């Protein structure tokens, strides 16, 4: 699997951030990606997220996820409750988001895991037409 390629698109009108990741995803490269995202002038910690990881291979431990939750607590400025839809394809991809979902109970967010973009968009109650605007 190739090195990680990560992109995001902020859609303020939909109160949404779309993240797309492809390649080997580790805690360190995700934190670096998150810092770039958080520094974007259009970013708000109140935005909901779709995180597309169908084309990734995870390399993270439970301790890594605990570290990410701590990173999130430090970097979020008391956001309102937000929703994070994670789109996966393989059992390996489900394990890490499931652990994050459990750890995320310590933060003000709800994390759900989906196998299709359509199901994620419907759960977030966003117009399905958004799928045409973004390639996920």
N, C-alpha and C positions, 0 to 999 in steps of 0.2 A: 504494500500500500504506500502511496506517495506521502510526502510531507504534507502538513496541514495547510489547506486553503480555507480561509474564513472570510465571509462578507456579511454585511448587515445592511438593512434598509429601514429607515425610520419613517413611519407613516402617521404623522401627528393627528390627522383628521380621523383616523381609525383607532387612535390611542394604542399604537402597535409598533413593535420592533420585530422584524423578520431577521433571523440569523440563519445562515447556511454554512455548514462545515463539511469539508471533504478531506479525507486522509487520516493520519494518525492524530488523535485528539488526546492530549494529556492535560493534567491540571495546570501545569505551568503555561502552556501555550493558550489555554482557555482564559486564564487570569490576564495574560497580556492582551488578548482580544477584548476582554471585558473592560480593561482600563481604557483602551482606545474608544470603545463604545461609550463609556461613561463620560469621556472628555468631549464627545461630540456636542456642539452647542444646541442641537435639536433634541438631545436625549433628556428624558425625565425619568426618575426612578418610579414614577407612577404608571409608566407604559406597560401594557401587557406584552407578552413575548410569544412568538412561534420560533422554536429552535429545531431546525431541520438537521438531523444527524444520520440520515439513512446511509450516507456514503462515508461513514467514519469507522475507525477501529479505536476503541477506548483503551487507554493505558492509564488507569487510575485505581487507587486503592481506597478502602473505606476511610483511612486517615486523610487521604488527599481530599475526599469530599467534605470531611469535617473542616479541613483548612479552608475549602472554598466557602462553606457556610459562614465561617468566621470572617473571611474576606468580604462576603456579601453584607454582613451586619455592619462592618466598618464603613463600607462604601455606599450604603443606602442611607439617605437622609430622611428617615421616618416616612417611607412611602405609604400611601394608602394601600389597601389590600390589592394585589395584582395577581393576574393569572398567567401561567406559563404552560404552553402546550408544546410537548416534545414529540417530534415525529421520528419514529424509529423503524427499522426493518428486521433486525436480527435479535436473537435472545441476548447476545453480548451487549447490544446497545440498550436493552431494556434494564439490565442490572444496575448500571450506574445511575440513570435517572430515577429508578425506584428507590435507591439508597438516598439520593438527593431529595426525593419527595418526602421520605421519612425525616430526614434532617431539616428539610424546609419548614417543618412545623414550628421550628424555632424562629421563623421569620414571618413577615406578613405577606405570604404568597401561597397560592394553591398551584400545585404542579400536577399535570395529568399527562399520560403517555398515550400516543395514537400511532396507528400504522398508516394513516392517510392524511394528506393535507386537508381534504374536504372535512373529515371528522374534526380535526383541530380547529378549523375556521368556524364550523357550526358550534362547537363547544364554547368558543370565545364570543359567539353571537355577533359575528362580523359578516357582512354581505359576502356571499360566496363569489361574487364578481371580482373580489380582491385577488383571487387566484390567477386571473388573467394579467393583472398588473405585475405580479411577481412570479418569477420562475422558481417554484418550489415543488 
